[in-house]
Amino acid sequence: PAMTKVVEALKDIIQQELSGQLIIKDALDTSIAWEAYFGNGKLHFATSMLGQKERLTYLTRHHHPDFNLSEFTIGQSDYKFICHQWQSGRLSLQQVRQLAFTSTQEAFIHIMAIGNAEMEFNLDAHLDVLILSASVQQVITPVKQLIWQWQKIRPHISSPLVRVYLSNIDSLYKLLWQQLQSTKAIE
């Protein structure tokens, strides 16, 4: 599969004012893929293609703990879930836009950290309900530092969707114990 620079693909979408769905496949972990929806070069929504419920639940608790969300239904995409929160009156349009922006921004941290990826663009794919339209710049500028941090740790942790496995848990406990002891010595 041909690898393309994510930045170059995004520039083309923006300059040509394309509409559709960009799928970005992670070369470090083939089980991980991201999708971003565009309309006339503007970003409408981005998310992971795996673990949407868990990801959105985490993002809501972390960034919007005051949002009172209903439960996900089986097979429901995170975007349909977000739209349902507005349509059912659980969240205001502004809150729904905040949640969509948070999800999109967090997805773009990882999309931009990938660098080179196998990608496809589907001109026929679109979102039924439009709740967000932002430039890629608006989304990534506030999180450039996080993108840089993920670029640095990607060789070790390829995605936020992977579980970290410690091969030698005893070493971790010893290291933590030493840190604790040295902290107590300072006090």
N, C-alpha and C positions, 0 to 999 in steps of 0.2 A: 504493500500500500504506500502511496506517495505521501510524504510528510510535507506540511506547509507551515510557515510561520503564522501563528495565530494573529499577530499584529497586522501582517500583510492582508490576511483574509478580511479582517475587520475594516481596514482602510478601504478595500475594494467595495465592501457592502455599504459603507458610509458614503463614499464618493459617487457610487452608482445609484445611491438611494434605493437599494433593493428591499424587497419585502419577502419574508419567508422565514424558514427555520434553519439555523446553523447547528449542526451536530458536531461536537468536538470529542474525539476519542483519545483517551489517554494512552500513550505508548508504554508508559511504565506499568500500567495495570489495565489490561484489556476489559476488565469488568466495569471500569469507570468510564462514564461518558457524560457530557454536559450538553444542554441544548439552550439556545438563545433564539428568541423570536424578534424579528425586526419588521418595521413598517416604514417604507420610504427612508431607510437608513437610520431610523430612530429605534432605540431598544425598547421593546415592550415587556419582556420578561425573560429571565434566565433561571435555570434550575439544573439539578442533577437528574440523571435518568434512573437512578437507583436510590432507594432510601428516602424518597420524598417526604413521607409522613414523619419519619424520625428527624430529618433535617429541619423541616418546618416547625416541628414541636420544639426542638432545641432553640432555633432562632427566635421563636416567639417568647419562650421563657427568658431567654438571655436579653433580648432587645425590647420586647414589648410585654412585660409581665402583667400589665394591667388589662390586656386584651382578654375578653371572655369568649373563648372559641368553643364551637360545638365539636363533636367527635368526627374524625375522618370516617368515611364509609369505605368499605372494601373496594379496591380498584379505582378510587377517586384520585385524580391527579392533584398535586398541590395547588395548581392554578385554579382549577375548578373549585377546590375547597376554599381558597381565598375569596373567589367571586361569590360563593355561597354565603360566606360570612356577611357580606354586604347585602346580598339579595334577601337574606332572611332577617336583616335588621340587627344582627349581633354586633356589627361594626359599622361605623360611618364610612362614607366614601374616602375621606381623608385617612382614616385608620387603615383601610384596605390598601390604599396607595402606599402608605408607609410600610406595610407588611410586604407588599409586592416589591417595593424598592429594596428593602432589607434582604429579601431572598435573592433578588437579582444581583445586588452588590456583592453579597457573600459568594455567589456562584462565580462572578467575574474575578474575584480575588484568585480563585483556583484556575479559572480559564486562562487568565493572563499569566499565571505562574507556569503553565504548561510549556510555553515556548513554541515548540514544533509539535504538530499533531496531525493525525489523519482526520480530515473534515469532509463533510458533505453539506450542500445547501439545497433545501427543498423549497422551491418557489411556490408550491401549492399549499404548503402548511401555513396556517394562521390561527390566531386565537379568536374564539367566538365573541367574547366580551373584552373590550379594551379598557383597562384601568390605569395604564402607565405608558408614558411615552417620554423617554429621556435620551439624551445623547450619551454615547459610550463615555465621553469625557466626564460628564456629570456623575456617572456611576463610579468610575475608577479613580478620579482625582483625589477624593477624600481618603482612599484606602491604598495609596501607592506604597506606603511603608509596609502594610500587611502583604501586598503582592510580593514585594522584595523579600520579606521574611519567608514566605512560602516557597519562593524560588530557591532560597538557601537550604531549606529542609527537605525539599522534594526528593533528593537522592535517598533519604532515609525514611521519610513518611510521604508517600506519593500523593495522598489525598486525605481530606478530613473524613472520608467514608471508610477508611481502613481501620482495623483494630491493631493496636500496638501489641506485639507479643514480646515478652521479656524472656530470653533464653536462660538467663541466670538471675533469678529473682533474689537469691541470697546476696549477690553483689550489690544490688540496689538497696536492700535492707541495711547492709553494712555501711554503705555510703551515706544513707540518710541518718543512721545512728551517729556516724562521725560528725556530720554536719550539726546535728542536734547537740552533741557534746561540746563542739567548738563554740556554738552559740551560747551555751550555758557558761562556758569558761570566760567569755567576754563580759557577761553580765556580772 
